[in-house]
Amino acid sequence: MYKFIDENKKHLHTLDDKPLLGISTVCGVIAKNLTWWSAELSAVECLEAGEKIPTIREEYLEAKVKGKEGIDELQKKYPIFKTARFAHFVDKNNKADKGTDLHAELERFVKNTMENRMATYDDKIMPFITWAEENVEKFLWSELHCYSLGMWCGGISDCGVQLKNGQIGILDFKSAKESYDSHFIQCAGYDLLLSENGGFTQDGKKIFQLDKPIEFYGVVPFGAKQFTVDLKYDTDGLREGFKSCMCLYKLTNQ
C-alpha cells in the first residue's frame, strides 16, 4: 500500500512501509547552470561586508586536501570566507520560503476552483488566474500522489488540467525565474507514475485514473519577471528522459 509520510520534517513516499525514491530527487541528477549565480552572490557578500579580502588561495588548496576538517579551519580563520561560501545557499533558502507561500496560494486557487468555492488571492498569482480563465476548461487534480512499483519511486503532481481545446496536461509550479529541462522531465515522471497506477491521497486511497494519455507538460516559473506558462509537447522524449535520469541516479547511488 502507498503512503506519504509528512511529519517531523520528513517527506517520504513509501510502499508497504518501504521508502520509495522521490521524483524530484531522481531529477536532481540533471545539473542546472547556476555556477555564475553562485559566484556573483559570493562576490556581492564580500564587497558588502566591507572587509579587506585576503589572498588565501594557497591556504585554500592546502585545506582542500584535508577535506571537511581543513575547510572548517579556514572558515574559522577567515569569517568572510564562510560568508561568501554560503551566500548562494542562504539566498536559495530565502527564496524557497517565499516560493512556498506562492506555491500554496496557487494550490489553494486550484482546489477552490475544483470545488467551485469563491475566494480572494494574492495579487502575485493573478496572472495565472487570468491565464486559467482564458485557457483551462477544468482542473483535473491538485497535489495528487502517485507511485511506480517498477521504477520504485513516488511523487506529488501539482496540478492536472484539461484545456479548452480538449488537451490533457500536467502543470508544475516552480519558484525559479525560468523553466529548466529538468522541470519538464519531472512532469514526465509524474506522467509515467499516473499512467501506471493512477492518483492517490497521501494515505493511499485511489482517487484518480487517467482516461486518455497526457498530451503536454507545462511549467509555471512564478519567479520570472514576466508571467509565463511554458508548454512542451514532446511527451515521448521527455518520458525517456526521466527513465534515463532514473538509470543514472541508480548507477551513481548504488
Phi, psi and omega in degrees: 000138179280144175204140177253125180260120181228080181205150181051044179062017177260125178237101191223126172273133181227156174225118186053043177068011177255134184293136175261157171290145176270142180302316181295327177295316179299316181289349178295349178288346178270116182283140173263146182280077184247013183300314182293321178302314180296316181295319181293320178297319179298318180297317179299315180300318180296315182292320181290334179293338177069018180263153173287123184276119182284158174270106187235021184305312182296319179296322180296316180297321177293319180294323181300324179296325181283347180082213185302320181300317180294318179294320178300319179296321181293323179294324178291323182287322181234090180305327181296331178295317179293318179301313181291321183298324184256011182302314182293326182291316179296316180298318180298317180293320179298317179291327180296321179297315179294321180296323179297321180298313180291324177300316179295324179292319177296318178298318180297319178298314182298314181294319178296321179296319179296328182263006180058039177259137178272144179196167173255153186225163176302135181303334184293339179259004180301323177301323178291320179299317178297316178300316181296318180298328182275334190239336188262125175285313176198154173271135184266329178199165174217129179051056183267126180277146180208161180205164175228128176286318183296317180270350180054058177212164180219165180194174177231116180274130183299313193196142173238142183225152165245118181284168181293343176272004177094350182287142179256133181212170178250131175248143177230131181266128182232144177277357182294162179278347179205165178274139177247158177303323181298329178296317180288325177293327175296318176301321179297325176298315177300319179302312181300318182289317180294324179292329181282314189230353185086193183244152187225163167281171181292344178267004174095010178275125181286128184230358183209143175220129177294135176252359174204157183296148174293135186251345178201161175239138180234141177238133178248095180277088189284006172270356182290149179295323179242128184302139177206149168242108183271128183243142173228140186248358179278066184294324179298312181295320181289326175296319176296325177299318179294319179298323178293321177299319179298315178298315181294319180298313181295324180295321184267359181231029179289000000 
